[in-house]
Structures are given as C-alpha cells and as structure tokens.
C-alpha cells in the first residue's frame, strides 16, 4: 500500500510565493501520510505559455538548481518522494518542460522531459520548450515504481503504454488544463469528460494507477478546471479534488491490485508486439 499526495493550487505572479505554498502543500500531504507527492505542471509560476514572450525564459533554471534543491530539503525533512514539474534551463537557449523525482534522501532519482509539446491557442509551448529526448522512464519511489508524463502527454496512449512497460506502477501527470473560451456548458462538460476519460483508459489498458494533478483558478484566458484525481488499475476514480478550490488530496493505492487486475484482464500478455511496426509511422498513406 502506497499513499500518494496531490497538491492542487492557484498560482500567483510571485514565483517564490508559489514555491512556498507548494512546499506547504507537500508538507501537509506528508502529515496526512503521503509517501509520494506530486505538484501541478509548472507550479512555480502562472501558466506563461499563453503568449510568446522571451521575458518568460527568465523563469527557467537548471536542474539541479534553486527550486529542486528547495524541494530536496522538503523531501528529506518530510520523508517523501516528490514529483515536481519545472521549467528546466538545460543549456544556453535550450529549455524543457521537465518533471523530476526527488527521493526522501533529497537525491534526484528521475528526470522526464515532456515529449509531446503543444502549439495551440493559449498553449504556445513550442516557443519555450524543446521536446524531450530521454524517452519514457520509470524510477523507484519507496515501495512503488513510478513514471512521470506531463499534461499534453496524457492524450497519447503510446506514452502511457511505454512508461508502463518501463515498469511504472503509478503514472503521474502534472497538468495545466482548463477552458479557454466562453462556450456552452455542455461543451465545457464534454471537454473535461474527455480529459478524465482518456486517463482512466490509460489506467485500464495498462493495469496501473493514474494520478493527474491540475491547477485551479483563472489565469489570463484560461479557467483551469482543477479536479485533480486518482484512478485505480481498472479506471475507477478513487478521489477527485474540487473544480474551483485549492486542495491537498492523499489517496491510498493498493499496489497488489495491479497483479490482480492484470491476471483478470491480461492485456500485456496478449500484446501483438509482432504486429505494431506501423506505429513508428505518422500515417499509413
């Protein structure tokens, strides 16, 4: 049994304040028994990708760097593994949207650079981030093995599958998603339902737990819809945060359930790995 913690926040325009509040949320999750705690995407700032403005590159920092070192201290003090989403400055002029894993000894044990980078209205991430080049990974987190993906990655079944095949028992998705335009209520509901459904499907198809941590509140042209959640290996929602409030959730994940579900629904056994070569093509013309 492993308890996961989710820190769903509103973001201010002051990065140091956001870091402090995230640290407070991590500590609260640890007090409630969490052993692994995840932040939302790019938690240290407001979601700056709504415009293409070079000034925002000033928010980036190396990893290890000031924020990861601050989180390492919290991880060590609280005895938890932290999954944190950072704006990584890899080299001069080279940046990534990166999720890191920091263990209870304060050591950097995982680094995942977002592979699928969107370029859509109010999500101009290609201006800021190079796509990841380290593939899909998993790393140890206490009794569990976990994988990190980031936001837009959550729409791609291939990313979830490859991370699960790397051994991940829990998939963490730091996220920044919401409603962009004033549309009908039923359209808003359908968009949110699609977001949750695709991730529940990843849990079912791979027999893993899925943890999605979203931000909340209005920033620029986006109303972030919160509703961070945890699902079990058969896609059942174990807990869900509010749509319009900050929240710290702590959810027990029974890792033995992975074995039981995969025995009953042996999708990995029945993979036709001899028949999927065309997945390496963008389209079969």
C-alpha positions, 0 to 999 in steps of 0.5 A: 500500500502506497499513499500518494499526495496531490497538491492542487493550487492557484498560482500567483505572479510571485514565483517564490510565493508559489514555491512556498505554498507548494512546499506547504502543500507537500508538507501537509500531504506528508502529515496526512501520510503521503509517501509520494507527492506530486505538484501541478505542471509548472507550479512555480509560476502562472501558466506563461505559455499563453503568449510568446514572450522571451521575458518568460525564459527568465523563469527557467533554471537548471536542474539541479538548481534553486527550486529542486534543491528547495524541494530536496530539503522538503523531501528529506525533512518530510520523508517523501518522494516528490514529483515536481514539474519545472521549467528546466534551463538545460543549456544556453537557449535550450529549455524543457518542460521537465518533471523530476523525482526527488527521493526522501534522501533529497537525491534526484532519482528521475528526470522526464522531459515532456515529449509531446509539446503543444502549439495551440491557442493559449498553449504556445509551448513550442516557443519555450520548450524543446521536446524531450529526448530521454524517452519514457522512464520509470524510477523507484519511489519507496515501495512503488515504481513510478513514471512521470508524463506531463499534461499534453502527454496524457492524450497519447496512449503510446506514452502511457503504454511505454512508461508502463512497460518501463515498469511504472506502477503509478503514472503521474501527470502534472497538468495545466488544463482548463477552458479557454473560451466562453462556450456552452456548458455542455461543451465545457462538460464534454471537454473535461469528460474527455480529459478524465476519460482518456486517463482512466483508459490509460489506467485500464489498458495498462493495469496501473494507477493514474494520478493527474494533478491540475491547477485551479483558478483563472489565469489570463484566458484560461479557467483551469478546471482543477479536479485533480484525481486518482484512478485505480488499475481498472479506471475507477476514480478513487478521489477527485479534488474540487473544480474551483478550490485549492486542495491537498488530496492523499489517496491510498493505492493498493499496489497488489491490485495491479497483479490482480487486475492484470491476471483478470484482464491480461492485456500485456500478455496478449500484446501483438508486439509482432504486429505494431511496426506501423506505429513508428509511422505518422500515417499509413498513406 
